[in-house]
Amino acid sequence: MLTETETDDIRLCRLNTGTIGKLAALGRQHWAGAREKTPATMYCLCMAIGTIIKEYDWGIKYIQQDGMCEISAKITSL
């Protein structure tokens, strides 16, 4: 799913909002198919995405409250 630029950015620990958007799109697919759309389900989706992103120097924000809210908004946006 990632472009060559996006994979290079991951390798070089550069922020790429396209990559975050693609991860959120995967989360959106899981959210749409979830039997229970609860806060706990959303938390798990956000934490899964945040855990992937936090591996990069700029990504620790995504496992903190503001970053998880940002991911949640991306997952639930149209």
N, C-alpha and C positions, 0 to 999 in steps of 0.2 A: 503493500500500500504506500510505502514511502518513496519519495523521489530520491535521486542520487544526492541532491543538495541536502535534503532532510537527513539522510543517513550520514553524510559528511558532518553535518552540524551535531548530530548525536556523538559521533566519534570524537569531535573536537570540543565537546561540551559547550556548544553555542545555543542560546535560546532560539527556538524556532516555533512560532505560534501555530504554524501549519501542522506540525507534529502533534502538538497538544490538541488541536482541533480534530485530528484524525483519531486520537485516542478517545476523545469525548464522543465522537461519532460511534465508535465501538460500544462505549458505555450506553449511548442512546439506544442502540439496538437491543442491548441486554435489558435496559429499563422498559422498553416497549414490550418485550416478551415476558417480563416478570409477572408471576401470578400475584404477588403481593407487592404493591407499590407503597412501601412503608419508608419512614425515615431510616430505618436500619438497612434496608436494601440500598437506598441511595448512598448512605455512609459507606457501605461495602464497595460499591462501584467507584466512588470518589477515592477511597483509600487504595483500591487496586491501581487506579490510574496514577494517583499521587505517588505511590510506591515505585512505580516505573520511572516517573519523572524525577523523583528525588535523587536518583543515582547520579544526576548531573549537577555540577557546581551551582547552577542557578535554580534548581528544582526543589529545594527544601521547603519553599513557600507553599508548595502544593499538598503538603501533608499537615499544614497548619490551617486554622479556621478560615482565614480569608481566602486562601488558595483553594480549599475544598469547596467553599461557597461558589467560587468562580467556576470550578469544574462542574458543580451541580447545576449552575445556571446554563452552562454549555450543553449539558446532557438534556435538560428539559426544554431548551429553546427549540423553536421550529426550524 
